Amino acid sequence: MHVEVIDSAILHDGFRSRVRSDQVRFPDGSQGAREVIEHLDAVAIVPVHHDGTVTLLRHYRHPLTEEILEIPAGVLDVTGEDPADAARRELAEEVGLAADELTHLTTFANSPGWTDETTVVYLATGLTATAAPDGFVAEGEEAAMREERLPLGQAVEAVRGERSDAKSLIGLLLASEALRGQQAE
């Protein structure tokens, strides 16, 4: 379907996002306004240790005014950075881990009726401890994140049983499925 953008205006230009209002014309000739949040894309990582546990983060999210249990993640804020490289960087920054192997699980649109943001989700295995990248200093809510390490099945149930976010639900469910498939082989 071809939708023509008749007019577009930036309503807000913020730190990591912009709000745009588009006036569009649909194939049937009708017109309407559509607000779009332009946001940096992101990566998310499900770090599964050799013993079948996964490292999660208890992370404060201001729009919810509470902490939620999440997989490590971050925005693609380094110009030209490959998503897999960003995943490795975020893994080191947020939980001090390096992965021998990253397996792409999926790329999903976060909320396609509202934002252009997508998230690339990886399974990380062959984990070892590592230092944060040179110059990295956790600030704000990132400085207060707390790690929780749970068996993968328990992690899936934890994010299903409390308020969670899409990337964690998607990532943990797909990682669980991928690892079951590897065990069956």
N, CA, C and O of each residue as an XYZ file, in Angstrom:
740
protein
N       0.844     -1.171      0.000
C       0.000      0.000      0.000
C       0.891      1.236      0.000
O       1.839      1.328      0.779
N       0.585      2.169     -0.864
C       1.336      3.420     -0.918
C       0.575      4.507     -0.155
O      -0.578      4.813     -0.458
N       1.246      5.073      0.829
C       0.693      6.190      1.592
C       1.577      7.395      1.300
O       2.791      7.343      1.491
N       0.972      8.464      0.841
C       1.713      9.681      0.492
C       1.792     10.607      1.701
O       0.782     10.895      2.343
N       2.991     11.065      1.998
C       3.168     12.064      3.055
C       3.001     13.431      2.402
O       3.800     13.829      1.554
N       1.956     14.143      2.807
C       1.639     15.454      2.242
C       2.451     16.553      2.935
O       2.931     17.485      2.290
N       2.592     16.428      4.244
C       3.304     17.416      5.043
C       3.885     16.720      6.261
O       3.353     15.711      6.725
N       4.973     17.260      6.771
C       5.606     16.689      7.945
C       6.198     17.818      8.775
O       6.796     18.752      8.241
N       6.025     17.720     10.091
C       6.560     18.749     10.990
C       7.127     18.087     12.239
O       6.544     17.143     12.772
N       8.272     18.593     12.700
C       8.876     18.114     13.942
C       8.218     18.879     15.092
O       8.276     20.108     15.145
N       7.592     18.137     16.012
C       6.920     18.755     17.154
C       7.844     18.882     18.360
O       7.708     19.797     19.173
N       8.801     17.934     18.462
C       9.743     17.938     19.583
C      11.016     17.241     19.145
O      10.963     16.187     18.511
N      12.162     17.823     19.478
C      13.451     17.218     19.162
C      14.196     17.039     20.477
O      14.709     18.006     21.040
N      14.258     15.787     20.975
C      14.814     15.511     22.291
C      16.172     14.852     22.240
O      16.842     14.831     21.208
N      16.563     14.311     23.392
C      17.877     13.700     23.579
C      18.079     12.481     22.683
O      19.080     12.399     21.970
N      17.148     11.540     22.709
C      17.264     10.325     21.903
C      16.070     10.075     21.005
O      15.995      9.044     20.336
N      15.150     10.997     20.986
C      13.969     10.793     20.157
C      13.429     12.123     19.649
O      13.721     13.195     20.177
N      12.635     11.999     18.609
C      11.947     13.142     18.024
C      10.496     12.772     17.819
O      10.179     11.620     17.524
N       9.609     13.748     17.974
C       8.198     13.538     17.687
C       7.887     14.295     16.401
O       8.115     15.499     16.286
N       7.358     13.543     15.445
C       7.029     14.093     14.127
C       5.547     13.911     13.872
O       4.971     12.882     14.224
N       4.936     14.897     13.267
C       3.536     14.773     12.856
C       3.490     14.800     11.340
O       3.912     15.769     10.709
N       2.974     13.727     10.763
C       2.835     13.625      9.308
C       1.370     13.739      8.918
O       0.501     13.130      9.541
N       1.106     14.518      7.890
C      -0.221     14.542      7.258
C      -0.110     13.610      6.066
O       0.725     13.828      5.189
N      -0.941     12.568      6.016
C      -0.816     11.543      4.981
C      -2.102     11.404      4.168
O      -3.201     11.717      4.627
N      -1.910     10.918      2.933
C      -3.045     10.604      2.056
C      -2.992      9.112      1.767
O      -1.965      8.586      1.337
N      -4.114      8.436      2.010
C      -4.221      6.995      1.801
C      -4.674      6.698      0.383
O      -5.175      7.593     -0.298
N      -4.509      5.452     -0.086
C      -4.882      5.102     -1.456
C      -6.339      5.426     -1.809
O      -6.641      5.674     -2.976
N      -7.240      5.428     -0.831
C      -8.639      5.737     -1.133
C      -8.907      7.240     -1.203
O     -10.045      7.662     -1.409
N      -7.841      8.060     -1.030
C      -7.981      9.510     -1.102
C      -8.192     10.192      0.242
O      -8.041     11.410      0.347
N      -8.539      9.425      1.271
C      -8.742     10.035      2.585
C      -7.399     10.494      3.150
O      -6.337     10.008      2.759
N      -7.479     11.445      4.083
C      -6.276     11.992      4.690
C      -6.359     11.859      6.204
O      -7.443     11.720      6.771
N      -5.202     11.904      6.847
C      -5.177     11.839      8.298
C      -3.821     12.257      8.831
O      -2.831     12.293      8.099
N      -3.792     12.568     10.101
C      -2.547     12.910     10.782
C      -2.012     11.672     11.487
O      -2.778     10.903     12.068
N      -0.715     11.484     11.437
C      -0.057     10.370     12.122
C       1.148     10.921     12.870
O       2.026     11.546     12.274
N       1.186     10.686     14.178
C       2.353     11.071     14.964
C       3.319      9.900     14.983
O       2.917      8.743     15.109
N       4.598     10.217     14.854
C       5.639      9.206     14.816
C       6.728      9.611     15.807
O       7.182     10.754     15.816
N       7.137      8.656     16.636
C       8.289      8.860     17.492
C       9.486      8.278     16.745
O       9.551      7.071     16.510
N      10.427      9.135     16.375
C      11.675      8.681     15.770
C      12.627      8.383     16.922
O      12.931      9.264     17.726
N      13.093      7.156     17.000
C      13.943      6.747     18.123
C      15.097      5.918     17.604
O      14.958      5.203     16.611
N      16.233      6.009     18.268
C      17.367      5.168     17.905
C      16.983      3.697     18.015
O      16.234      3.309     18.912
N      17.497      2.887     17.103
C      17.289      1.444     17.200
C      18.090      0.901     18.376
O      18.929      1.600     18.945
N      17.823     -0.345     18.733
C      18.442     -0.909     19.935
C      18.871     -2.351     19.701
O      18.498     -2.989     18.717
N      19.671     -2.837     20.649
C      20.046     -4.248     20.709
C      19.668     -4.759     22.094
O      19.616     -3.998     23.060
N      19.407     -6.053     22.171
C      19.113     -6.705     23.447
C      19.807     -8.061     23.434
O      19.933     -8.707     22.394
N      20.252     -8.472     24.614
C      21.066     -9.674     24.706
C      20.543    -10.580     25.809
O      20.268    -10.123     26.918
N      20.406    -11.875     25.501
C      20.063    -12.881     26.503
C      21.347    -13.632     26.822
O      21.727    -14.541     26.083
N      22.032    -13.262     27.927
C      23.293    -13.921     28.273
C      23.051    -15.192     29.080
O      22.696    -15.132     30.257
N      23.247    -16.346     28.436
C      23.022    -17.632     29.084
C      24.367    -18.260     29.421
O      25.192    -18.505     28.540
N      24.575    -18.516     30.699
C      25.812    -19.106     31.208
C      25.833    -20.612     30.963
O      24.804    -21.211     30.653
N      27.015    -21.220     31.103
C      27.194    -22.658     30.854
C      26.301    -23.522     31.751
O      25.973    -24.653     31.393
N      25.905    -22.988     32.923
C      25.060    -23.754     33.842
C      23.560    -23.556     33.590
O      22.730    -24.026     34.369
N      23.217    -22.858     32.500
C      21.814    -22.661     32.149
C      21.151    -21.478     32.828
O      19.945    -21.276     32.684
N      21.924    -20.693     33.566
C      21.355    -19.490     34.181
C      21.518    -18.313     33.224
O      22.340    -18.343     32.309
N      20.727    -17.294     33.453
C      20.758    -16.091     32.634
C      20.930    -14.877     33.556
O      20.350    -14.821     34.641
N      21.726    -13.922     33.111
C      21.918    -12.691     33.871
C      20.905    -11.662     33.401
O      20.836    -11.322     32.220
N      20.123    -11.174     34.355
C      19.101    -10.151     34.101
C      19.430     -8.904     34.910
O      20.311     -8.915     35.769
N      18.718     -7.850     34.623
C      18.903     -6.598     35.348
C      17.580     -6.115     35.911
O      16.551     -6.154     35.236
N      17.617     -5.666     37.133
C      16.476     -4.976     37.746
C      16.750     -3.503     37.456
O      17.677     -2.916     38.014
N      15.934     -2.907     36.577
C      16.229     -1.600     35.988
C      15.049     -0.643     36.203
O      13.913     -0.969     35.857
N      15.319      0.536     36.775
C      14.281      1.552     36.949
C      13.911      2.139     35.592
O      14.783      2.527     34.815
N      12.613      2.200     35.318
C      12.098      2.782     34.083
C      11.142      3.906     34.445
O      10.050      3.671     34.963
N      11.563      5.115     34.167
C      10.809      6.276     34.618
C       9.370      6.339     34.083
O       8.468      6.669     34.853
N       9.114      6.039     32.810
C       7.713      6.100     32.362
C       6.785      5.197     33.177
O       5.595      5.484     33.303
N       7.328      4.100     33.734
C       6.525      3.196     34.568
C       6.639      3.548     36.050
O       5.861      3.056     36.867
N       7.600      4.394     36.396
C       7.941      4.770     37.782
C       8.166      3.552     38.672
O       7.744      3.522     39.828
N       8.833      2.559     38.116
C       9.172      1.360     38.880
C      10.337      0.639     38.225
O      10.716      0.940     37.093
N      10.893     -0.311     38.947
C      11.928     -1.174     38.403
C      11.265     -2.392     37.771
O      10.272     -2.913     38.279
N      11.838     -2.835     36.651
C      11.361     -4.066     36.024
C      12.559     -4.961     35.737
O      13.690     -4.488     35.630
N      12.299     -6.254     35.614
C      13.328     -7.233     35.319
C      13.512     -7.296     33.808
O      12.551     -7.516     33.071
N      14.747     -7.105     33.348
C      15.018     -7.018     31.913
C      16.285     -7.782     31.539
O      17.124     -8.086     32.386
N      16.398     -8.078     30.257
C      17.653     -8.550     29.712
C      18.512     -7.318     29.421
O      17.971     -6.228     29.235
N      19.840     -7.470     29.378
C      20.698     -6.331     29.035
C      20.368     -5.808     27.637
O      20.022     -6.576     26.739
N      20.481     -4.500     27.470
C      20.137     -3.886     26.188
C      20.703     -2.478     26.119
O      21.181     -1.932     27.113
N      20.640     -1.907     24.939
C      21.060     -0.524     24.774
C      20.771     -0.038     23.370
O      20.484     -0.822     22.465
N      20.854      1.275     23.207
C      20.565      1.869     21.905
C      21.804      1.861     21.017
O      22.937      1.819     21.496
N      21.561      1.901     19.735
C      22.631      1.995     18.742
C      23.001      3.471     18.613
O      22.561      4.160     17.693
N      23.820      3.940     19.556
C      24.152      5.360     19.607
C      25.571      5.671     19.142
O      26.035      6.802     19.287
N      26.259      4.682     18.586
C      27.578      4.896     18.006
C      27.410      4.833     16.491
O      27.052      3.787     15.949
N      27.663      5.928     15.818
C      27.446      6.027     14.380
C      28.159      4.901     13.636
O      29.362      4.696     13.801
N      27.393      4.167     12.807
C      27.945      3.112     11.972
C      28.250      1.809     12.686
O      28.756      0.873     12.067
N      27.953      1.727     13.978
C      28.273      0.512     14.724
C      27.361     -0.638     14.297
O      26.144     -0.480     14.205
N      27.967     -1.786     14.042
C      27.223     -2.991     13.701
C      26.421     -3.444     14.929
O      26.943     -3.395     16.043
N      25.173     -3.882     14.754
C      24.383     -4.312     15.911
C      25.064     -5.383     16.769
O      24.946     -5.345     17.993
N      25.771     -6.332     16.158
C      26.457     -7.362     16.949
C      27.570     -6.746     17.793
O      27.785     -7.154     18.934
N      28.271     -5.776     17.239
C      29.311     -5.083     18.009
C      28.687     -4.287     19.152
O      29.229     -4.239     20.257
N      27.541     -3.664     18.873
C      26.835     -2.919     19.926
C      26.377     -3.870     21.022
O      26.431     -3.525     22.203
N      25.928     -5.064     20.646
C      25.492     -6.050     21.639
C      26.671     -6.455     22.524
O      26.521     -6.566     23.741
N      27.815     -6.670     21.935
C      29.006     -7.026     22.716
C      29.389     -5.882     23.664
O      29.744     -6.118     24.819
N      29.314     -4.649     23.167
C      29.637     -3.488     23.997
C      28.656     -3.365     25.155
O      29.069     -3.166     26.297
N      27.362     -3.480     24.872
C      26.340     -3.357     25.926
C      26.479     -4.471     26.967
O      26.294     -4.238     28.162
N      26.798     -5.661     26.513
C      26.983     -6.791     27.425
C      28.125     -6.499     28.405
O      28.008     -6.779     29.598
N      29.215     -5.943     27.902
C      30.353     -5.592     28.760
C      30.001     -4.423     29.679
O      30.334     -4.443     30.864
N      29.330     -3.407     29.139
C      28.994     -2.230     29.939
C      28.011     -2.557     31.063
O      28.206     -2.139     32.204
N      26.973     -3.292     30.741
C      25.877     -3.478     31.695
C      26.101     -4.612     32.681
O      25.708     -4.495     33.842
N      26.722     -5.708     32.253
C      26.865     -6.851     33.157
C      28.281     -7.423     33.213
O      28.495     -8.473     33.821
N      29.251     -6.749     32.589
C      30.639     -7.186     32.689
C      30.907     -8.559     32.107
O      31.680     -9.338     32.665
N      30.263     -8.859     30.976
C      30.433    -10.161     30.340
C      30.872    -10.019     28.892
O      30.535     -9.048     28.215
N      31.634    -11.009     28.431
C      31.985    -11.146     27.020
C      31.428    -12.492     26.562
O      31.349    -13.439     27.345
N      31.043    -12.567     25.288
C      30.459    -13.794     24.738
C      31.336    -14.350     23.629
O      31.790    -13.613     22.754
N      31.572    -15.662     23.674
C      32.271    -16.323     22.567
C      31.378    -16.370     21.336
O      31.855    -16.295     20.204
N      30.058    -16.498     21.576
C      29.132    -16.628     20.453
C      27.889    -15.764     20.663
O      27.286    -15.761     21.736
N      27.524    -15.032     19.609
C      26.260    -14.293     19.565
C      25.427    -14.909     18.454
O      25.883    -15.043     17.319
N      24.213    -15.278     18.791
C      23.289    -15.840     17.810
C      22.116    -14.891     17.660
O      21.446    -14.559     18.638
N      21.867    -14.451     16.423
C      20.731    -13.560     16.171
C      19.435    -14.339     16.369
O      19.215    -15.368     15.730
N      18.577    -13.838     17.263
C      17.290    -14.494     17.518
C      16.170    -13.872     16.701
O      15.344    -14.587     16.134
N      16.136    -12.536     16.636
C      15.091    -11.844     15.882
C      15.391    -10.360     15.833
O      16.218     -9.850     16.590
N      14.720     -9.689     14.948
C      14.655     -8.228     14.928
C      13.180     -7.889     14.896
O      12.448     -8.362     14.026
N      12.736     -7.068     15.844
C      11.308     -6.747     15.893
C      11.080     -5.250     15.966
O      11.932     -4.496     16.437
N       9.914     -4.833     15.491
C       9.473     -3.440     15.582
C       8.843     -3.265     16.959
O       7.921     -3.994     17.326
N       9.349     -2.291     17.719
C       8.909     -2.140     19.107
C       7.431     -1.807     19.230
O       6.725     -2.434     20.020
N       6.962     -0.862     18.487
C       5.548     -0.476     18.504
C       5.273      0.237     17.186
O       5.240      1.467     17.147
N       5.072     -0.522     16.097
C       5.052      0.046     14.754
C       3.930      1.039     14.472
O       3.980      1.747     13.467
N       2.940      1.105     15.318
C       1.899      2.116     15.144
C       2.281      3.447     15.758
O       1.533      4.419     15.651
N       3.446      3.503     16.405
C       3.811      4.684     17.166
C       5.246      5.132     16.931
O       5.520      6.331     16.891
N       6.189      4.159     16.771
C       7.605      4.508     16.670
C       8.290      3.717     15.560
O       7.841      2.637     15.178
N       9.383      4.277     15.054
C      10.161      3.585     14.023
C      11.276      2.727     14.629
O      12.054      2.131     13.884
N      11.371      2.649     15.946
C      12.429      1.902     16.622
C      12.290      0.397     16.396
O      11.197     -0.165     16.468
N      13.432     -0.236     16.120
C      13.495     -1.693     16.064
C      14.543     -2.158     17.072
O      15.436     -1.400     17.452
N      14.420     -3.411     17.495
C      15.381     -4.007     18.416
C      15.882     -5.317     17.828
O      15.095     -6.164     17.404
N      17.194     -5.473     17.809
C      17.845     -6.705     17.371
C      18.176     -7.490     18.626
O      18.840     -6.978     19.527
N      17.712     -8.740     18.688
C      17.890     -9.559     19.886
C      18.857    -10.699     19.601
O      18.749    -11.395     18.592
N      19.817    -10.872     20.529
C      20.840    -11.907     20.407
C      20.823    -12.826     21.618
O      20.479    -12.416     22.727
N      21.200    -14.078     21.382
C      21.522    -15.036     22.428
C      23.037    -15.006     22.567
O      23.750    -15.166     21.577
N      23.536    -14.806     23.777
C      24.982    -14.775     24.038
C      25.361    -16.003     24.852
O      24.784    -16.250     25.911
N      26.331    -16.775     24.362
C      26.803    -17.966     25.061
C      28.328    -17.960     25.098
O      28.974    -17.136     24.451
N      28.887    -18.883     25.857
C      30.334    -18.905     26.034
C      30.782    -17.667     26.788
O      31.704    -16.968     26.367
N      30.127    -17.405     27.896
C      30.334    -16.154     28.639
C      31.548    -16.215     29.561
O      31.817    -17.227     30.208
N      32.271    -15.097     29.598
C      33.364    -14.903     30.541
C      33.285    -13.481     31.076
O      32.714    -12.593     30.443
N      33.867    -13.283     32.251
C      33.896    -11.947     32.842
C      34.836    -11.053     32.038
O      35.864    -11.501     31.532
N      34.459     -9.775     31.932
C      35.292     -8.798     31.233
C      35.085     -7.431     31.867
O      34.111     -7.197     32.584
N      36.005     -6.553     31.591
C      35.895     -5.177     32.092
C      35.016     -4.363     31.147
O      34.876     -4.688     29.968
N      34.436     -3.313     31.683
C      33.677     -2.382     30.850
C      34.640     -1.698     29.880
O      35.825     -1.560     30.185
N      34.151     -1.272     28.728
C      35.023     -0.575     27.770
C      35.665      0.661     28.397
O      35.099      1.285     29.294
N      36.849      0.998     27.911
C      37.558      2.181     28.405
C      36.660      3.410     28.324
O      36.016      3.664     27.306
N      36.633      4.158     29.408
C      35.880      5.404     29.436
C      34.418      5.259     29.800
O      33.731      6.262     29.996
N      33.924      4.026     29.895
C      32.504      3.856     30.221
C      32.281      4.071     31.714
O      32.979      3.497     32.549
N      31.304      4.904     32.031
C      30.890      5.131     33.409
C      29.361      5.075     33.437
O      28.698      5.859     32.758
N      28.811      4.164     34.208
C      27.351      4.067     34.339
C      26.844      5.295     35.088
O      27.415      5.697     36.101
N      25.771      5.880     34.580
C      25.184      7.070     35.196
C      23.681      6.899     35.307
O      23.082      6.047     34.651
N      23.080      7.733     36.157
C      21.629      7.752     36.302
C      21.094      6.406     36.726
O      21.660      5.746     37.598
N      19.991      5.998     36.103
C      19.383      4.724     36.485
C      20.273      3.540     36.155
O      20.158      2.493     36.792
N      21.168      3.679     35.162
C      22.086      2.580     34.854
C      23.034      2.305     36.013
O      23.423      1.159     36.236
N      23.406      3.338     36.748
C      24.317      3.165     37.881
C      23.650      2.407     39.025
O      24.333      1.845     39.881
N      22.322      2.390     39.039
C      21.587      1.726     40.123
C      21.025      0.363     39.722
O      20.355     -0.280     40.529
N      21.285     -0.098     38.483
C      20.774     -1.404     38.069
C      21.371     -2.496     38.945
O      22.530     -2.423     39.354
N      20.554     -3.512     39.224
C      21.008     -4.651     40.021
C      20.893     -5.923     39.195
O      19.876     -6.170     38.548
N      21.946     -6.720     39.229
C      21.938     -7.994     38.498
C      21.167     -9.047     39.271
O      21.205     -9.087     40.501
N      20.467     -9.900     38.534
C      19.819    -11.084     39.078
C      20.143    -12.230     38.130
O      19.959    -12.108     36.919
N      20.618    -13.329     38.670
C      20.960    -14.498     37.854
C      20.013    -15.621     38.219
O      19.965    -16.071     39.364
N      19.263    -16.065     37.227
C      18.231    -17.080     37.431
C      18.380    -18.185     36.394
O      18.899    -17.943     35.304
N      17.928    -19.404     36.721
C      17.819    -20.424     35.683
C      16.904    -19.898     34.571
O      15.933    -19.193     34.847
N      17.210    -20.237     33.329
C      16.478    -19.690     32.189
C      14.970    -19.882     32.316
O      14.211    -18.940     32.093
N      14.531    -21.072     32.668
C      13.090    -21.309     32.816
C      12.465    -20.423     33.880
O      11.352    -19.929     33.705
N      13.171    -20.222     34.972
C      12.685    -19.357     36.045
C      12.655    -17.897     35.582
O      11.757    -17.146     35.961
N      13.634    -17.493     34.763
C      13.663    -16.130     34.225
C      12.460    -15.891     33.324
O      11.835    -14.832     33.383
N      12.134    -16.880     32.485
C      10.957    -16.764     31.618
C       9.715    -16.569     32.474
O       8.910    -15.679     32.203
N       9.554    -17.387     33.499
C       8.380    -17.269     34.366
C       8.374    -15.936     35.124
O       7.309    -15.359     35.345
N       9.540    -15.448     35.517
C       9.611    -14.176     36.247
C       9.121    -13.020     35.389
O       8.359    -12.180     35.867
N       9.545    -12.960     34.124
C       9.110    -11.838     33.285
C       7.669    -12.008     32.820
O       7.006    -11.025     32.487
N       7.181    -13.238     32.793
C       5.765    -13.464     32.456
C       4.863    -13.140     33.635
O       3.692    -12.806     33.454
N       5.408    -13.238     34.848
C       4.583    -13.086     36.042
C       4.527    -11.694     36.623
O       3.762    -11.448     37.556
N       5.317    -10.777     36.096
C       5.295     -9.401     36.590
C       5.294     -8.479     35.388
O       5.463     -8.924     34.252
N       5.103     -7.190     35.640
C       5.159     -6.249     34.517
C       6.555     -6.316     33.930
O       7.546     -6.237     34.655
N       6.629     -6.458     32.630
C       7.912     -6.577     31.951
C       7.873     -5.783     30.666
O       6.947     -5.007     30.429
N       8.868     -5.977     29.849
C       8.963     -5.283     28.572
C       9.050     -6.301     27.441
O       9.367     -7.471     27.652
N       8.758     -5.820     26.236
C       8.696     -6.706     25.076
C      10.025     -7.385     24.781
O      10.056     -8.584     24.503
N      11.120     -6.637     24.835
C      12.407     -7.233     24.453
C      12.779     -8.391     25.370
O      13.355     -9.380     24.918
N      12.452     -8.275     26.657
C      12.794     -9.340     27.602
C      11.909    -10.560     27.398
O      12.397    -11.690     27.407
N      10.628    -10.344     27.216
C       9.725    -11.467     26.943
C      10.116    -12.181     25.656
O      10.242    -13.405     25.625
N      10.305    -11.404     24.598
C      10.655    -11.978     23.299
C      12.005    -12.691     23.382
O      12.137    -13.834     22.945
N      12.997    -12.016     23.942
C      14.346    -12.571     24.007
C      14.420    -13.852     24.807
O      15.009    -14.836     24.360
N      13.820    -13.844     25.998
C      13.884    -15.036     26.847
C      13.124    -16.208     26.242
O      13.595    -17.344     26.295
N      11.954    -15.945     25.669
C      11.188    -17.032     25.047
C      11.927    -17.616     23.842
O      11.980    -18.835     23.680
N      12.500    -16.749     22.993
C      13.215    -17.250     21.818
C      14.521    -17.931     22.207
O      14.900    -18.918     21.578
N      15.216    -17.436     23.220
C      16.445    -18.090     23.687
C      16.131    -19.476     24.230
O      16.846    -20.439     23.954
N      15.063    -19.568     25.000
C      14.645    -20.855     25.553
C      14.341    -21.843     24.432
O      14.755    -23.001     24.483
N      13.622    -21.379     23.428
C      13.293    -22.229     22.275
C      14.556    -22.639     21.516
O      14.702    -23.801     21.138
N      15.464    -21.696     21.293
C      16.696    -21.996     20.554
C      17.555    -23.010     21.302
O      18.102    -23.926     20.690
N      17.677    -22.858     22.604
C      18.494    -23.773     23.386
C      17.865    -25.151     23.486
O      18.579    -26.154     23.502
N      16.526    -25.220     23.556
C      15.852    -26.531     23.515
C      16.134    -27.227     22.192
O      16.356    -28.437     22.154
N      16.124    -26.452     21.099
C      16.414    -27.010     19.790
C      17.836    -27.540     19.673
O      18.070    -28.564     19.030
N      18.791    -26.841     20.299
C      20.177    -27.295     20.287
C      20.343    -28.576     21.093
O      21.119    -29.452     20.710
N      19.619    -28.696     22.212
C      19.712    -29.900     23.050
C      19.109    -31.103     22.345
O      19.545    -32.233     22.566
N      18.103    -30.873     21.491
C      17.426    -31.958     20.803
C      18.294    -32.543     19.683
O      18.085    -33.677     19.254
N      19.254    -31.769     19.223
C      20.088    -32.229     18.092
C      21.094    -33.270     18.488
O      21.857    -33.743     17.646
